Structure formats: C-alpha cells, structure tokens
Amino acid sequence: MYNPKSLKADEFISNEEILDTLEFAEKNKHNREMIEQILEKASPKKTGRGVECAGLSHREASVLLACDIPEMTEKMYSLAREIKEAFYGNRIVMFAPLYLSNYCVNQCVYCPYHYQNREIPRKKLTQEEIVAEVTALQDMGHKRLAIEAGEDPVNNPIEYILECINTIYSIKHKNGAIRRVNVNIAATTVENYRKLKDAGIGTYILFQETYHKESYEKLHPAGPKHNYAYHTEAMDRAMEGGIDDVGLGVLFGLDMYKYEFAGLLMHAEHLEAVHGVGPHTISVPRVKRASDIDPNVFDNSIDDDTFAKIIACIRIAVPYTGMIISTRENETCRNKVLGLGISQISGGSRTSVGGYAGYSSEERPHDTEQFDVSDQRSLDEVVKWLMDMDYIPSFCTACYREGRTGDRFMSLCKVGQIQNCCHPNALMTLQEYLEDYASPETKAVGEALIAREIHNVTNPKVKEKALANLEAIKKGSRDFRF
Ligand code: SAM
C-alpha cells in the first residue's frame, strides 16, 4: 500500500500508485482546465516573506509531463524559467567529477565498471595520485568535486573513501582549494554515512537508476546493488547518519521515463514527509556509450525534446531542489536545458580514473572511462560560454560551510532569501576564478559581467561589502563569503 511516510521502499515507491498515476495522467493529458489549474498552483506567488512556490504532487506533475499540447508545453517552459529565475537566478554552480576507483563487484548491465568486464583495466588512485589529480583540478579552477567509485568492499572500503576525502581537503596548491566534496558511492550503512558526514562531505549522491523494481533487479543481476530495497532506502539511512543534503537521480533510458519521473517525485515527497527536507539535488543522466556498453540495447532512450520537458516538469514540481547536468550531454543540449531549471553543471570533466593529471585539455585517456564525455570543452571554455549567455558561473560553496544545509537551506531558499547571499557569493568566487585561472578573453568577459551583475545586489550594505571584497580579491585575498 502506498505510504510516503513509510520507511519501506515498496510502500513509498508503490508500483500500484505509479501505475494509477500514469493512468490518471494519460486520461487527463488533454484536460486543459486541469492543466491550467496545475500550472497556476505551481506559479511563484509573492508573500509577506518573499516569493514562494507550492510545488506539485507526483500526480499533478505527471499530468503535465503527459500533456502533448504544444501551447501548454510552451507554458510549462516559461513557468520553469520563471521558477528557476525566482530561486536560482542566473547563477550556475560549477563542479567536476573525480573518479577514485573503477573496481566494482556489481553487475550493472549499463555500466562498464561491472564485475564481468574484462576489457577495462582496473585502477584505484593512490593518495599520491589523488594529490596529482586534485592539484590538476585546482589548477583548472575547480572548488567543488563529486567523487565517484565503484562498489568493492575489499578494494574501495569506506576507510579508503574517507582517506581520499581527507587528502582532497588537505591539498592547498597556489590559491587553490577544494571546498566541497560531494560523494557518489554505493548505498551503505548508517554507520558509514555517519563517517562520511564526519569527514565533512557536502551532498551524498546516489542514483536510483530505475524505480521499476522488476527492471531494477534485471539490470543489477548480481552483487550487493541487486537489493532494490537496500538501494532505494539508502537516503533514509544517509539522513539517519546525519547527512542532510542528499542527491537523487534516475539513469534515463533504462525504463519508461514517465514511470521514472513519477517514482523520482515520490522519492522526493517521501524524504520531505519523513525527514522534513526534500532532495538537495536531482540529476538527470542518460545512458551513454562506454567500454562494452552499447546504449542502443536499452530501448527506452529519450530524445532531446522529451529530456527538456522532463527537466522543466521537475523544476516546476520541486522548485527548490538544485538540478544537475553532466558532460554526458553535449553543448547544444546543455544550452537548451540550462534555462529550464538546471542549477549545476560540470566542466572540463574526465570520467576515467586518473584522467586529469599529466594530460593537456585536448588529451583524454579512454582506457578506464565510465562513459563517453559529450561536452569535451575545457572549464575555461564552459565558463566563458556561460557568461556569453549572461549566466554567472559560480564556484560558491558557502552554504554548507556556513551550516546552511538540509531544512535550513530549504527554508531560506523557499522564501527566496538564499539569493541575498548567493548572488554576491557567486560574483566573488567568479572573481577568484578570473584572477587565478581564466584566459585573458574569459577574464575580460567576466570582469564586464561582474561590473553589471553587482548592481543586482539590492541590499546596500551587502553590495558595499561585496564591492570591497571584490577589490580585496583583486589584491590577493581569497575565500570571502556571506
Ligand atoms: N558505484 C556507485 C553506485 O553504485 O551508485 C556510483 C558511482 S557510478 C560511478 C555513477 C553513476 O554513473 C551511476 O549511478 C550510473 O547512473 C551512471 N552510469 C553508469 N554507467 C553509465 C553509462 N553507461 N552511461 C551514463 N551513465 C552511467
């Protein structure tokens, strides 16, 4: 029986509820009156505390996703843009993945790291190699990483992951520092989540891959990840272990996207119902080609238009959740979806173990790659590209360092308050990037952007302080934050 408050995977992600939802959505997909009402409910409203959005239930959002009336889709896109603008403004947070190890005991059929893949060399970074990788990432300008590892209790035990996190935070090269380490490792125990929390991680990210239990079990035929309930209930254990920022995601292409969409929103509703805080981020990866993986064998792939619509509908349904897009997507696709709700993107990414140090921005090792990178531009190119479109690339990590995580982040975000500090923080961290890492062309575009954007800081005291900090950064000071 469907129960968002239950701690049992089968009850908070109920197959029957999803099937009923899909039937309801199909029946109402041309019901203009209902669709208008749903859009109206989701629209930002001015309140005494700022701007607020009601969000949508998985049923309501599924009706939007099913609707194929072009005029209504346009309305969804403009609402998604409006919501994004209200809570995230034109800031885009930058990050890069760091692959620690591709040893894995699972048999995920879509992932080249699966246990039976004999084609792929297995590699695990030593602490010295991590120093080299992180130094290279710092020299690009990154401040925020997402660490990735296969599941292997012998080769990648929690102690190894903790040691890597420790090493990453300890490296201070020139003006560089990694200020936030997000972690994407397999589902684990409450005790291990507590250890990750104590190690100072940012978000714990775990993709569900698919919410369809039967498909899940087929796609993960062996290994610890085969256990659907253990995987699906991982975020509850993470929260029990004290991690308040968790990141959800579906690997689109594995099962029917409408099913995944409803499941993803039910998962978000469950976290809100049980822990009082929804997911910090949602990622929307699509299956890509990789060593011994042909994405065409998965017959649920979605085209770019459907992908864009999914992103817009997620933005409308969970207005305060950050949304991430990786370099799995190419420049054209990223461009299309940025305005529809994406708030974080990776840049200059390498998806191989040891892919950064010793390689120029044109060279990329393919031997241990997890998937083909579509957007192969350097971080500097991505930063300039964003600024040319009037986005502010942000290297900010202030919220979590100031304790604004979980419900504290969400409650500030919910009344639009987060923008009072996010905007100047984005500009200050961009200024750091321009001083330390940008090419002359990127620096010129960035300086002009900051000069324009500083006037959008409305609080005169904050603006004055931010201006002083920007000057101090030009003179060599670093790491200011509101
Ligand atoms: N091992 C960890 C786990 O079990 O969740 C996570 C790390 S894995 C390096 C990160 C994610 O990459 C997976 O959760 C999966 O969604 C995604 N992935 C795996 N194979 C992929 C492929 N061929 N194309 C695109 N994404 C893929």
Boltz pocket constraint, residues with backbone or C-beta under 6 A from the ligand:
constraints:
  - pocket:
      binder: B
      contacts: [[A, 110], [A, 111], [A, 112], [A, 148], [A, 149], [A, 150], [A, 151], [A, 184], [A, 185], [A, 186], [A, 187], [A, 205], [A, 206], [A, 207], [A, 209], [A, 225], [A, 250], [A, 251], [A, 285], [A, 286], [A, 287], [A, 288], [A, 289], [A, 290], [A, 293], [A, 328], [A, 370], [A, 371]]
      max_distance: 6.0
